[in-house]
Amino acid sequence: MTRTVDLNADMGESFGPWVMGRDAEVLDVVTSANVACGLHAGDWDVMAQTMAAATARGVGIGAHPGFPDLQGFGRRKLHLPPQSLAHLVQYQVGAAQAMARAAGSEVRHLKLHGAMANMAAADREMARACYTAALAVAPEIIIMVMAGTQQQAAAAELGCGVACEIFADRAYNADASLVDRALPGAVIHDAERAGERVARMVEDGAIFAEDGSRIPTRIDTVCLHGDTPEALDIARSVRTHLTAAGICLQMFAGASLTSA
């Protein structure tokens, strides 16, 4: 059986005349796009333009909700009551659904952003609150989870469609969490290293942590960030290395963890 994997990128993070990332070029590399919903980044015009561009290329669209924190780019922790957190996620999923339909497409998946994602990766109840909220307004949505974390555990309990994600340009701790961005080596800048490392992880079905440990996991999708100077080089390197390894690139199916 041919091994397949999806390539995803966070995008739609520009705001008015301020440009973040190289979305148009990255869209030519990826198979799925996680589009900011206007609270941690982006705005209604950027959402519309990004979703139209993704639709034209046949790239799958995902809602990418985060904390309402434009100044901090959604990377600062906010502690919200569960009901308010649920409403925050639903508000952003609803916006994404409307903009995707206006572009002639649909929202396929959900991926949490920044601090919201990292907090949910360590807190199963928080992850479950976010995912339950999204599924209440979009029952068929596929939940993209950080592989090996409490996000994955929460999605498994819900029995929903899931895509397990690894990161091309981020270093890992032994518990499958991401190394804090404030620490040296947390972000990988070498395109060749990133591409070779991702291909090995996908082939092996495991995350390789910085301490040398191996964390077995299902891998459905690889995240390629678009907001660093070398992002496009990394995206192209990852695609090249995966193809060279005989791994087919296509949108994830979103099988549940119990049926996989």
Secondary structure as GFF3:
##gff-version 3
##sequence-region A 1 260
A	DSSP	beta_strand	4	11	.	.	.	ID=ss1
A	DSSP	alpha_helix	23	26	.	.	.	ID=ss2
A	DSSP	beta_strand	32	36	.	.	.	ID=ss3
A	DSSP	alpha_helix	44	57	.	.	.	ID=ss4
A	DSSP	beta_strand	60	64	.	.	.	ID=ss5
A	DSSP	alpha_helix	82	102	.	.	.	ID=ss6
A	DSSP	beta_strand	107	110	.	.	.	ID=ss7
A	DSSP	alpha_helix	114	122	.	.	.	ID=ss8
A	DSSP	alpha_helix	124	137	.	.	.	ID=ss9
A	DSSP	beta_strand	142	146	.	.	.	ID=ss10
A	DSSP	alpha_helix	150	158	.	.	.	ID=ss11
A	DSSP	beta_strand	162	167	.	.	.	ID=ss12
A	DSSP	alpha_helix	191	204	.	.	.	ID=ss13
A	DSSP	beta_strand	206	208	.	.	.	ID=ss14
A	DSSP	beta_strand	214	216	.	.	.	ID=ss15
A	DSSP	beta_strand	221	223	.	.	.	ID=ss16
A	DSSP	alpha_helix	231	244	.	.	.	ID=ss17
A	DSSP	beta_strand	248	249	.	.	.	ID=ss18
###
